[in-house]
Amino acid sequence: MMQDQVPVFYRPEMTAPSRFFAPGTFKPKACVEDWTRCRLMGEPRGFAPASRDDLCLAHDPRYVDGVLERRIRNGFGGTEADVAASLPFTSGAMMAAAEEAVLNGAVACAPVSGFHHAQYDAAAGFCTFNGLIVVARHLQTKGYAKRIGILDLDQHYGDGTDQIIGRLRLQNIEHVSAGKQDRSARDAESFLDQLGDLVRSFERCQVLLYQAGADPHVADPLGGWMTTQQLARRDRIVFQAACQIGVPVAWNLAGGYQRDSDGGIEPVLEIHRNTLSACLAAYGGSPL
């Protein structure tokens, strides 16, 4: 299915002030502003936040309540009210994007991060609720899709995703996390050469959840093995291969921790800008 624009699901409630090393709390707003300024997207789409019951599809209800009621620390190590309030919206955006991708048969985006380290009853690594599993379980229970693919191309292993899949003995969720294996810059080209086949291995899935991590960049303080150009090629390969096999894609913006000389996140925004450009090219869109 060709798309003039990529549906982007964003609400201001997804964000919290910038006061952490990880920019995940304010990156959604920064990306949407950047994409709008670059004429890569139209008006963002609204959505409903994830409910407590939605979050409990992946997590211990006591943990969910403790985080939302600010009795249990979030993935940033605190109990800030604004962070707690934003969490149902980050998972909600990914739920809405996945539903839309299934319905339009092509693609949708949730400009969010902070999912894959969150475990069944614990936060970790700037991740509080595992929106990937929340979304996969939501799609299954609501009848949107039976078999869900998760392609996690963040720098780091999605250990929380695997932990929840094992803990709950979940079925029909195919999870591949590139971060499970250590890589260096000399591995980049061979990885990209094999990436198309990896994407095509999800051909039995009804939807693919894609984490387009920015932290594998060679200059990222927590990453270090792909250039800006290689990351852009990575995204082109993912979207083009998904188009070839006809599997809809819902994608988000996983890690990225670079800062520019002014302390801003322009290097991260450039990587995410390239991801949206690659998506538009693959699905027949163009800048407005």
C-alpha positions in Angstrom: 0.0 0.0 0.0 1.4 3.4 -1.0 1.2 6.2 1.5 1.5 10.0 0.9 2.3 10.5 4.6 3.3 8.3 7.4 0.7 8.3 10.2 2.5 9.7 13.3 0.8 9.3 16.7 1.7 12.0 19.1 0.2 13.9 22.1 2.0 16.4 24.3 1.2 14.2 27.3 3.9 11.8 26.1 6.6 14.1 27.2 8.2 15.3 30.4 10.8 17.9 31.0 14.5 17.4 30.0 16.4 16.6 33.2 17.8 13.2 32.5 20.9 11.8 30.7 18.5 9.9 28.5 16.4 12.2 26.3 13.5 9.8 26.0 11.1 11.9 28.1 11.3 14.9 25.7 12.4 13.3 22.5 8.9 12.7 21.1 8.2 16.5 21.1 11.6 17.3 19.7 11.2 14.8 16.9 7.7 15.9 15.9 8.9 19.5 15.8 11.9 18.6 13.7 9.9 16.5 11.3 7.3 19.2 10.9 10.0 21.9 10.4 11.5 19.6 7.7 8.1 19.1 6.1 8.3 15.3 6.5 5.0 14.9 8.2 1.6 16.5 8.5 -0.6 16.9 11.5 0.1 14.2 14.1 -2.7 11.9 15.1 -4.3 11.6 18.5 -4.9 8.4 20.4 -6.1 7.1 23.8 -3.5 6.3 26.5 -2.9 2.7 27.5 -5.2 1.7 30.3 -4.1 0.0 33.5 -5.4 -3.3 32.1 -3.4 -2.8 28.9 -0.2 -2.4 30.9 -1.0 -5.4 33.0 -1.0 -7.5 29.8 2.8 -7.4 30.2 3.4 -6.5 33.8 2.6 -7.5 37.4 -0.4 -5.4 38.4 1.3 -4.5 41.7 4.2 -3.1 39.8 1.9 -1.2 37.4 0.0 0.3 40.3 3.2 1.1 42.2 4.7 3.0 39.3 1.6 4.9 38.4 1.0 5.8 42.0 4.6 6.8 42.4 5.5 4.2 45.1 7.9 2.3 42.8 10.8 3.9 40.9 10.5 4.3 37.2 13.1 3.5 34.6 14.9 6.8 35.3 15.4 5.9 38.9 12.8 8.2 40.5 9.1 8.7 41.1 8.5 12.0 39.3 4.8 12.8 38.8 5.3 14.0 35.2 7.1 10.9 34.2 4.5 8.7 35.7 1.8 10.6 33.9 3.5 10.3 30.5 3.9 6.5 30.6 0.4 5.4 29.6 0.7 7.8 26.6 4.0 6.3 25.4 2.6 2.8 25.3 -0.7 4.2 24.0 1.0 5.8 21.1 2.7 2.5 20.1 -0.6 0.7 20.5 -2.3 3.2 18.2 0.5 3.0 15.6 0.4 -0.8 15.5 -3.4 -0.8 15.1 -3.1 1.7 12.3 -0.4 -0.3 10.5 -2.5 -3.4 10.6 -5.6 -1.6 9.3 -3.8 0.4 6.5 -1.6 -2.6 5.6 1.5 -0.5 5.5 3.1 1.5 8.2 2.7 3.9 11.1 5.0 5.6 13.7 5.0 6.3 17.4 7.9 8.7 18.2 8.6 7.0 21.6 11.2 5.0 23.3 11.9 3.4 26.7 10.5 -0.1 26.3 12.8 -3.0 25.9 14.7 -3.2 29.2 11.5 -3.2 31.3 10.8 -6.5 32.9 7.6 -8.1 34.2 7.9 -6.4 37.6 10.9 -4.1 37.4 12.2 -1.1 35.6 15.7 -0.9 34.1 17.8 1.1 31.7 15.5 4.1 31.2 12.6 1.7 30.5 9.6 1.4 32.8 6.8 -0.4 30.9 7.6 -2.7 28.0 5.4 -1.2 25.4 6.5 -3.8 22.8 4.9 -6.6 24.8 2.0 -4.4 25.9 1.3 -3.8 22.2 1.8 -7.4 21.1 -0.6 -8.7 23.7 -3.1 -6.0 23.0 -3.1 -6.8 19.3 -3.6 -10.5 20.1 -6.3 -10.1 22.7 -8.3 -7.6 20.6 -8.0 -9.8 17.4 -5.9 -7.4 15.3 -3.2 -10.0 14.8 -2.2 -13.4 16.0 1.5 -13.6 15.2 3.6 -10.5 16.1 7.2 -9.8 15.1 9.5 -7.6 17.1 12.7 -6.4 15.4 14.8 -4.5 17.9 17.7 -2.7 16.3 18.7 -0.7 19.4 22.3 -0.9 20.4 21.4 -2.9 23.5 19.8 -6.3 24.1 16.1 -6.2 24.7 16.5 -8.4 27.8 13.2 -7.2 29.3 11.3 -8.3 26.2 12.8 -11.8 26.4 12.2 -11.9 30.2 8.5 -11.2 29.9 8.0 -13.6 27.0 9.6 -16.3 29.0 7.9 -15.4 32.3 4.4 -15.3 30.8 5.2 -18.1 28.3 3.9 -16.0 25.5 3.1 -17.6 22.1 3.3 -16.3 18.6 5.7 -13.4 19.4 8.9 -13.6 17.3 11.6 -11.4 18.9 15.0 -10.6 17.4 17.2 -8.2 19.3 20.4 -7.2 17.5 21.9 -6.0 20.8 22.1 -9.5 22.1 25.3 -9.9 20.2 28.3 -7.6 20.6 29.4 -5.9 17.4 32.1 -3.5 16.2 32.4 -1.2 13.2 34.0 -3.9 11.1 30.7 -5.9 11.4 28.4 -3.2 10.0 28.6 -3.9 6.3 28.1 -7.7 6.8 25.2 -7.0 9.2 23.5 -4.8 6.6 24.1 -7.3 3.8 22.1 -9.9 5.9 19.5 -7.6 7.2 17.0 -8.0 4.4 16.9 -11.7 4.9 16.4 -11.1 8.7 13.4 -8.9 8.0 12.0 -11.4 5.5 12.1 -14.1 8.2 9.1 -12.3 9.8 7.0 -13.0 6.7 4.5 -15.2 8.7 3.7 -12.3 11.1 0.7 -10.0 10.7 2.6 -7.0 11.9 6.2 -6.1 12.7 7.1 -3.8 15.6 10.4 -2.1 14.7 12.7 -0.3 17.1 14.8 2.0 15.0 17.5 2.7 17.6 19.8 5.7 17.2 22.4 4.5 19.7 24.3 2.1 17.4 25.9 5.2 16.0 29.7 5.3 16.2 29.7 8.5 18.2 27.0 7.6 20.7 28.4 7.4 24.2 26.4 4.1 24.7 26.8 2.7 21.2 29.5 2.6 18.6 29.4 0.5 15.4 27.5 2.2 12.6 27.8 5.5 10.8 25.0 7.9 10.1 24.9 6.7 6.5 24.9 3.0 7.6 22.0 3.7 9.9 20.1 5.3 7.1 20.8 2.3 4.9 19.6 0.0 7.8 16.3 1.8 7.8 15.9 1.7 4.1 16.5 -2.1 4.1 14.0 -2.7 6.9 11.2 -0.8 5.3 11.9 -2.1 1.8 12.1 -5.7 2.9 8.9 -5.3 4.9 7.2 -3.9 1.9 8.4 -6.8 -0.2 6.8 -9.4 2.1 3.7 -7.4 2.8 4.1 -7.2 6.5 2.9 -3.9 8.1 5.3 -2.0 10.3 4.8 0.0 13.4 8.0 1.7 14.4 9.4 3.8 17.2 12.5 5.7 18.2 14.7 3.6 20.5 17.9 4.9 22.2 20.2 7.7 21.2 22.3 9.7 23.7 24.5 12.0 21.6 24.6 15.7 22.4 25.9 18.6 20.2 28.2 21.4 21.4 25.2 23.3 22.8 23.9 20.3 24.8 21.1 19.6 22.3 20.2 16.3 20.6 20.6 17.3 17.0 22.8 14.3 16.2 20.0 12.0 17.4 17.3 14.0 15.6 19.3 13.6 12.4 19.3 9.9 12.7 15.5 9.8 13.4 14.9 12.2 10.6 16.7 9.8 8.3 14.5 7.0 9.5 11.3 8.9 8.6 12.8 9.8 5.2 13.6 6.1 4.6 10.1 5.2 5.5 8.5 7.8 3.2 10.7 6.6 0.3 9.8 2.9 0.9 6.1 3.6 1.1 5.8 6.0 -1.8 5.6 9.2 0.2 7.5 12.4 -0.2 8.2 15.6 1.8 5.1 17.9 1.9 
